[in-house]
Amino acid sequence: MKTNRDWEKPVRRMELLMRLKSFPVAFKLLEKQEALADIPFLRRMTHKVTLCQLITIVRTFDWTVGADLNDFLSPMCPSIIGLAGLPEVFKDGTFRSIVWTKSRKDGQQYESSIPRLPTGRYQAVAMAPLVYNPFDPDLVLIYANPAQMMLLINSLQFEDYEVMEFYCVGESSCSDAIARCYLKGKPFLSIPCYGERRYGHAQDDELIMALPAGMMDKALKGMEALYKRGIRYPISYAGAEMDLTYAFPMSYSGLQQLEEIRGKDNRILLGVTGGIASGKTTVARMLEDLGAPIIDFDLLSRVVAEPNKPAWKEIVAYFGEQVLLEDKTLDRKKLSQIVFREPEKRKKLESFIHPRIYHEFARLIKDFTAQDPQAIIQVVVPLLLEANLQHLFHKILLVYIPQEMQAERLMKRDRIPREMAANILNAQLPIEEKKGYADFILDNSGTLEETKRQVEEVWKKLKQMQKERRQA
């Protein structure tokens, strides 16, 4: 069966990021049962089966399977996916009252609550590991533990956020995931029911989510973004008994530190950021000419990592002397090549440097404001958003250029090939995504005169902001 895309790369990446232990399942309903014959390597069972058995065979046996109405053991499974109607003995609650409800009335209410696809459209179902591109799926089934599912939910909510609603009819939980996903066109999570555990071997720690195939890219994009922010699986433990002062993100716990930085006087802290090679230094100099002192995190990162300082010792101990030049200073080009290829090592490097940078940053803020409580201090932080530092600043200025121009400038500036430039850009938040966090967006893709005019406009707005605060 011809497919419209190659699923291997995104599925393998999701398997890696979520640490899944079974295959994401491509699920497709077919309008004609004859279409099963067009699917490569498809197997038909030689005995009657349940829907949950077929799912387990796919996600753990690595098989592609298909079934029509005659292959199912009971009308329950095919009635949920629209291959058959529900017999009257089910509709009136008799079946459910045998085990699952106290009375037939309760059973009737139970049965009527189970979502089902309307009959008449579909004649067969096909399932396969999505990674093998077996067909264009309608939806994808993912089995994972609660922590992994939390990550998947956060990933889907990362952009165009909305609250997710999940249901539990109890037994026949496949309807909560599969049928609701078909009917609503949205992801649905469910707790596997008794039957799925007994006959489909779902494990005690597993949940199931069905999501429309078209939302897989959204989920993976959100997961990649969260990974760069340190949200990943497995989740590292801070410890229930420990002092969380240093483990908790400062944006949640460091209110006293935040107050010291932002102050109670009329200072303004302007965070200046942008993508690499976007022209932040040029903009910073223009702001300095207007009266804004500069704190440059790149410069601070060099100061705190000078030879034999604590950060330098930790870096050398972790990365080895391969990252040193002959004069024992850090070979920053080599170090950047290492960490941009391996995000885990980038996080480690940041853990050595960032606390020391913050200490120097706080000291400089104190010095500047002691001289002038009305200071508008610009703080140039290339990875301001990636490091989640936006809460430190009253306003954020984004120096913007289109990504293709960014890549060209980076290649020319550092004399590197396009592939390396792309890897460096991919390690940062996309410049278009950064726009959503900025109070001011300065387009630096034009002439110096155009940039200067925009800088002056930003300066006027900051001075007006100070004036209004004094009058308040």
C-alpha positions in Angstrom: 0.0 0.0 0.0 1.5 3.3 -1.0 2.3 5.8 1.8 2.6 9.6 1.6 5.5 10.0 4.0 8.4 8.3 5.7 7.6 7.8 9.4 10.9 6.2 10.4 12.9 9.2 11.5 10.2 11.0 13.6 9.1 7.7 15.2 12.7 6.6 16.1 13.3 10.1 17.6 10.1 9.9 19.7 11.0 6.3 20.8 14.4 7.7 22.0 13.1 10.8 23.7 10.3 8.9 25.5 12.3 5.7 26.1 9.4 3.6 24.8 9.5 -0.1 25.4 7.0 -1.0 22.6 6.3 0.2 19.1 3.9 3.1 18.4 1.0 1.4 16.6 -0.3 2.7 13.2 -4.1 2.1 13.3 -6.2 2.3 10.2 -9.9 1.5 9.4 -10.6 0.3 5.9 -13.8 0.9 3.9 -13.3 -2.4 2.0 -12.0 -5.6 3.5 -10.3 -6.4 0.2 -7.9 -3.5 1.0 -6.2 -5.7 3.6 -4.5 -7.6 0.7 -2.7 -4.4 -0.4 -0.8 -4.1 2.8 2.7 -5.6 2.7 3.5 -8.4 5.2 0.1 -8.4 6.7 -0.9 -11.4 8.7 -4.4 -12.7 9.4 -5.0 -14.7 12.6 -6.2 -18.3 12.2 -8.4 -18.1 15.3 -10.9 -15.6 16.8 -9.3 -12.6 18.5 -10.0 -9.5 20.5 -8.9 -6.0 19.5 -6.5 -5.7 22.4 -4.8 -8.9 21.4 -4.1 -7.5 17.9 -2.7 -4.3 19.4 -0.3 -6.2 21.6 0.9 -8.5 18.8 1.8 -5.3 16.8 3.5 -3.4 19.5 5.5 -6.3 21.0 5.7 -9.0 18.2 6.6 -6.5 15.5 3.9 -7.8 13.2 1.5 -6.2 10.8 -2.0 -7.5 11.3 -5.5 -7.1 9.9 -9.0 -8.3 10.7 -12.6 -8.0 9.5 -15.8 -8.7 11.4 -15.5 -12.5 11.1 -12.2 -12.5 12.9 -13.4 -11.2 16.2 -14.4 -13.3 19.1 -17.2 -11.1 20.3 -19.3 -8.3 18.8 -18.0 -5.9 21.5 -14.7 -5.1 19.7 -16.0 -4.6 16.2 -19.0 -2.5 17.5 -16.5 0.0 19.0 -14.7 0.6 15.7 -17.8 0.5 13.5 -17.5 -2.9 11.9 -20.8 -4.1 13.4 -23.8 -3.0 15.4 -24.4 -4.0 19.0 -26.8 -6.9 19.7 -29.9 -6.2 21.8 -28.6 -8.4 24.6 -25.8 -5.9 25.0 -27.9 -2.8 24.6 -30.4 -3.7 27.3 -27.6 -4.1 29.9 -27.8 -7.9 30.3 -24.2 -8.5 29.2 -22.7 -5.9 31.6 -24.8 -7.0 34.5 -23.3 -10.5 34.4 -20.0 -9.2 36.0 -19.6 -5.4 35.8 -22.7 -3.8 37.2 -25.1 -4.5 40.0 -28.3 -4.4 37.9 -29.3 -4.5 34.2 -30.3 -0.9 34.5 -26.8 0.0 35.5 -25.5 -2.2 32.7 -27.7 -0.4 30.2 -26.4 3.0 31.4 -22.9 1.6 31.2 -23.3 0.4 27.6 -24.9 3.6 26.4 -21.9 5.5 27.7 -19.3 3.7 25.6 -18.4 5.8 22.5 -18.6 3.8 19.3 -18.0 4.6 15.6 -21.2 4.5 13.5 -21.6 1.4 11.5 -21.7 1.1 7.7 -18.5 2.9 6.7 -15.8 0.4 7.6 -15.3 -3.3 6.9 -11.8 -4.0 8.3 -9.0 -2.8 10.5 -5.2 -2.8 10.0 -2.4 -2.3 12.5 1.4 -2.2 12.2 4.5 -0.7 13.8 4.4 2.9 12.5 8.1 3.0 12.0 7.8 0.6 9.0 5.6 2.9 7.0 3.0 0.2 6.4 0.2 2.5 5.3 -1.1 6.1 6.0 -2.5 5.7 9.5 -5.7 7.3 10.8 -4.3 7.5 14.3 -1.3 6.3 16.4 -1.5 4.2 19.6 1.2 4.8 22.2 1.6 2.7 25.4 3.7 4.2 28.1 4.0 4.7 31.8 2.5 7.8 33.6 5.7 9.8 33.6 6.2 9.2 29.9 2.6 10.1 29.2 3.0 13.3 31.2 5.9 14.2 28.9 3.8 13.4 25.8 0.9 15.6 27.1 3.2 18.5 27.9 4.6 18.1 24.4 1.2 18.3 22.8 0.3 21.3 24.9 3.6 23.2 24.3 2.1 25.1 21.3 -1.5 26.1 20.9 -2.2 25.1 24.5 -5.5 23.6 25.4 -6.6 21.5 28.4 -6.9 17.8 27.6 -10.0 15.9 28.7 -9.7 12.2 29.4 -12.4 9.7 30.1 -12.8 6.3 31.7 -15.8 4.1 30.9 -14.1 1.3 32.9 -14.2 -2.0 31.0 -13.9 -1.6 27.2 -11.4 1.2 27.7 -10.2 0.9 24.1 -13.3 3.0 23.2 -11.9 5.9 25.4 -8.8 6.1 23.3 -9.6 4.8 19.9 -13.2 5.7 19.4 -13.0 9.1 21.0 -9.9 10.0 19.0 -11.8 9.1 15.7 -14.9 10.9 16.8 -13.3 14.1 18.1 -10.1 14.3 16.1 -8.0 14.9 19.3 -5.7 12.9 21.5 -7.3 10.8 24.2 -5.7 9.0 27.1 -7.1 5.9 28.8 -6.3 3.5 31.6 -6.2 0.0 30.0 -9.1 -2.1 31.3 -9.2 -5.5 33.0 -9.7 -7.2 29.6 -6.8 -5.5 28.0 -4.6 -6.5 30.9 -5.8 -10.2 30.9 -6.0 -10.8 27.2 -3.8 -8.0 25.7 -1.1 -8.2 28.4 -1.1 -4.4 29.1 1.3 -4.0 32.1 0.4 -2.5 35.5 2.3 0.7 34.8 1.0 1.3 31.3 -1.4 3.9 30.0 -2.6 4.2 26.3 -3.0 7.3 24.2 -4.5 7.5 20.8 -3.6 10.6 18.8 -4.5 11.6 15.2 -1.6 10.7 12.9 -1.4 14.4 11.9 -0.5 15.4 15.5 2.6 13.3 15.7 4.8 16.1 14.3 3.3 18.5 16.8 4.1 16.1 19.7 7.6 15.6 18.5 8.3 19.3 18.0 7.0 20.0 21.5 9.1 17.2 22.9 12.2 18.5 21.3 11.6 22.0 22.6 11.0 20.7 26.2 14.2 18.5 25.9 16.2 21.7 25.3 14.6 23.2 28.4 15.7 20.2 30.5 12.3 18.5 30.6 13.0 14.9 29.6 12.5 11.3 30.5 13.6 9.6 32.7 12.9 12.3 35.2 15.8 13.0 37.5 15.0 13.0 41.2 15.5 16.0 43.5 14.5 14.0 46.5 11.5 14.4 48.7 13.5 14.9 51.9 16.1 17.4 50.5 16.3 21.2 50.7 15.0 22.2 47.2 16.5 25.7 47.3 19.0 24.8 44.6 17.1 22.1 42.8 14.0 24.1 42.2 13.9 26.5 39.2 14.7 30.1 40.4 11.6 31.3 38.6 9.5 29.4 41.1 11.5 29.6 44.3 14.0 32.5 44.2 11.7 35.4 44.8 14.1 37.1 47.2 16.9 36.8 44.6 14.6 38.1 41.9 13.7 41.1 44.1 17.4 41.9 44.6 18.0 41.8 40.8 14.9 43.7 39.7 15.0 46.0 42.7 12.4 48.4 44.1 13.9 51.5 42.6 13.3 52.8 39.1 15.9 50.7 37.4 15.0 48.8 34.2 16.7 45.6 33.3 16.4 45.0 29.5 17.3 41.5 28.4 18.8 41.6 24.9 18.8 38.3 23.0 18.4 36.8 19.6 19.8 34.0 17.5 23.5 33.5 17.0 24.9 35.9 14.4 21.8 38.1 14.5 23.7 41.3 15.4 23.2 41.6 19.2 26.6 43.2 19.7 25.7 46.0 17.2 22.4 46.7 18.8 24.0 46.7 22.3 26.6 49.3 21.2 23.8 51.5 19.9 22.0 51.2 23.2 25.2 51.9 25.1 25.6 55.1 23.1 22.2 56.2 24.3 23.2 55.6 28.0 22.5 51.9 28.7 25.4 50.2 30.5 26.1 46.6 29.2 26.4 43.3 31.1 27.4 40.7 28.5 26.9 37.1 29.5 29.3 35.9 26.8 32.0 38.1 28.4 31.1 36.9 31.9 31.3 33.3 30.7 34.9 33.9 29.7 35.8 35.6 32.9 34.4 32.9 35.2 36.1 30.1 33.2 39.6 31.6 33.2 42.4 29.1 33.9 42.4 27.6 37.4 39.1 29.2 38.4 36.5 26.8 39.8 34.4 26.6 36.6 37.6 25.9 34.5 38.6 23.1 36.8 35.2 21.4 36.6 35.1 21.8 32.8 38.6 20.2 32.4 37.7 17.4 34.8 34.6 16.5 32.8 35.7 17.2 29.2 39.4 16.5 29.5 42.4 18.6 28.4 41.3 18.1 24.8 39.2 21.3 25.3 42.3 23.5 26.2 44.5 25.6 24.0 48.3 25.8 24.5 48.0 28.7 26.9 45.5 26.6 29.0 42.5 28.7 28.1 39.4 27.0 26.9 39.2 26.1 23.2 35.7 27.5 22.9 35.3 26.5 19.3 36.1 22.8 20.0 33.9 22.9 23.2 31.0 24.3 21.2 31.3 21.6 18.6 31.1 19.0 21.3 28.1 20.4 23.2 26.1 21.3 20.1 26.2 17.7 19.0 25.3 16.3 22.4 22.6 18.2 24.4 23.4 16.3 27.6 27.0 17.6 27.6 25.7 21.1 26.9 23.6 20.9 30.0 26.6 19.7 32.0 28.7 22.6 30.7 26.0 25.1 31.7 25.9 23.6 35.2 29.5 24.5 35.6 29.3 28.0 34.2 25.8 29.4 34.8 25.9 29.7 38.6 29.1 31.7 38.5 27.8 33.9 35.7 24.7 34.6 37.8 26.9 35.6 40.8 28.9 38.1 38.6 25.7 39.4 37.0 24.2 40.1 40.4 27.4 41.9 41.5 27.4 44.2 38.4 23.7 45.0 38.8 24.4 46.1 42.4 27.4 48.3 41.2 25.5 50.0 38.4 22.4 50.8 40.5 24.5 52.1 43.3 25.9 54.7 40.9 22.4 55.3 39.3 19.1 54.0 40.7 17.5 55.2 37.4 19.8 53.1 35.2 18.5 51.3 32.2 20.8 48.3 32.2 21.0 46.1 29.1 21.9 42.5 29.7 23.0 40.7 26.6 22.2 37.0 26.9 22.4 34.9 23.7 20.6 31.9 25.3 18.3 33.9 27.5 15.2 32.0 26.5 16.9 28.6 26.3 18.2 29.1 29.8 14.7 30.2 31.0 16.0 33.5 32.4 13.2 35.7 31.0 11.8 36.3 34.5 14.9 38.3 35.6 14.1 41.2 33.2 11.5 43.9 33.1 11.5 43.8 29.3 13.0 41.6 26.6 14.4 42.8 23.3 14.8 40.3 20.5 17.3 41.1 17.8 15.7 39.4 14.8 16.9 38.3 11.4 15.4 35.5 9.2 16.9 32.1 9.9 18.4 31.7 6.4 20.2 35.0 6.8 21.3 33.9 10.3 22.8 30.7 8.8 24.6 32.7 6.0 26.1 35.2 8.5 27.2 32.4 10.9 28.9 30.5 8.1 30.7 33.6 6.9 31.7 34.8 10.5 33.0 31.5 11.8 34.1 30.0 8.5 32.1 26.8 9.0 30.1 24.6 6.6 26.4 24.9 6.3 25.8 21.6 8.1 27.7 22.7 11.2 25.8 26.1 11.1 22.5 24.2 10.9 23.5 22.0 13.9 24.3 25.1 15.9 21.0 26.8 15.0 19.1 23.6 15.8 20.5 23.7 19.3 18.8 27.0 20.0 15.1 27.9 19.9 14.0 28.8 16.4 14.2 32.6 15.9 10.5 32.6 14.9 9.5 30.9 18.1 11.5 33.5 20.2 9.2 36.3 18.9 6.5 35.1 21.2 8.6 35.9 24.3 9.8 39.4 23.3 8.4 42.8 24.3 10.4 44.5 21.5 11.3 42.9 18.2 14.1 44.7 16.4 14.5 43.7 12.7 18.2 43.7 12.0 18.0 42.5 8.4 18.2 46.0 6.9 20.7 48.8 7.0 22.5 50.2 10.0 20.4 53.3 9.8 17.2 51.3 9.9 18.5 49.4 13.0 19.6 52.6 14.7 16.1 54.1 14.2 14.5 51.1 15.8 16.9 51.2 18.7 16.0 54.8 19.4 12.3 53.9 19.4 12.9 51.2 22.0 14.9 53.7 24.1 12.1 56.2 24.0 9.6 53.6 25.2 11.9 52.5 28.0 12.3 56.1 29.2 8.6 56.7 29.0 8.1 53.5 31.0 10.4 54.9 33.7 8.5 58.2 33.7 5.2 56.5 34.2 6.5 54.4 37.1 7.8 57.5 38.9 4.3 59.2 38.5 2.5 56.1 39.7 
